[in-house]
């Protein structure tokens, strides 16, 4: 699945994997060695993340039920608890630096396409 920002047309990720089952959400990116540019994980439902048992930092988009970006976490380092942002319905975990390079802002709309 691809992730684009509706307002800018910016392609944020070309290989976004869905984690919509209990087991896939539970595993997340734990114990992975890296997250390549253009890849990511869409976790739904999810109100927040942690980076325990991870080896690398990640960027996190917090999305409302309508896929509006309501929170941004840049460079969440391994072993940390992410922000608890009210209204978060799902999150997208991305390689560190993606938010800055794509110019993602709060209030923009995330679009998932095939």
N, C-alpha and C positions, 0 to 999 in steps of 0.2 A: 504494500500500500504506500502511496505517496502522501506527503504533508506539504501543503502550500499555505501561504498567508493570503487571504482573499483580497485585502486592500492593495497589496503591492504586487501580487502574482509571484512573489518570491518562493522558489522551491526550497524548502527547509530540509526535507529528507526524501530520498527515493526508495528507501527500504525500511519502512516503519512496520514493525511486527506488533500484532495485537496481543495483549495479555488480558483477556476478558474472562478467563476461567479462574477458579480459586487457586489451583496448583500453579498456573502460569504467572498469576499475580504474586503468589508467595515466592516463587523463585526469582522473578524479575531479572536483574543483571548480576545477581550475586554469583561469585566464583567465576565470572568471565574475565578474560585477560585484557580485553580492550573493546571499544566500540568505534568502529570505523566511521569516517566522515560519510554523511548521507544516510546513516543507519540510525535507528531509534526504537523505542519501545513505548507503545500507547497502553497505559494501564487504566482499565475502567471496570468497575468503579474504583476510585482511589481518592482519598482526601489529602494524602501526603506521603512522602517517601523517606527512606533512610539509605545510607550508603555503607552499612555494616557488611563486612565480608567482600568488599569491592577493592579493586587494586588501582583505580583511576578516578579522577573527578568527572562529574557530569553536569550538564545544564538541564534544568527542569522547567517545563511550561506547565502552569496550573490552568486548567480549562473549566469553564462553567458548563452546565448541562447543554447549553447551546454552542459550545466550542469557542466561546469568547475567552481570550487570554486575560486572566484575572490576577496572575502572579508569575513572577520570573525568579528563578534561582540560577545564578551563574557560578560555575566552578564549585559545585558541592563536593567537598573533598571526602575521601574514604573515611568511614567510621563516624559519620555525622548524622544527625537527625535533621531532616529538611523542615522548611517552614510549614506552619499550619495556617493556611490561607482560607478564610471563611468563604464558602460558596464553591470550593473546589469539588468538581464532580469526577474529573479524570486528570491524569498527568501524562506528559510525554517526556521521556528521558532521552537526552540527545548528547552527542559528544561535547565535551567542554569547548567553549568558544563559539558554538553554533548561534546562540542568541545574539551575541555581538556582531558576528559576521553577517547574519541575515537581517540585522536591524529590527528584530522583533520587539514590539511595544505592547504594553497593557492596553486592552480595548480592541485589539485586532482580532480577526476571526481566523481560526485554524480550519482548513478544509482537508478532509481525507478523501483521496481518490484512488482508483485502481490504476 
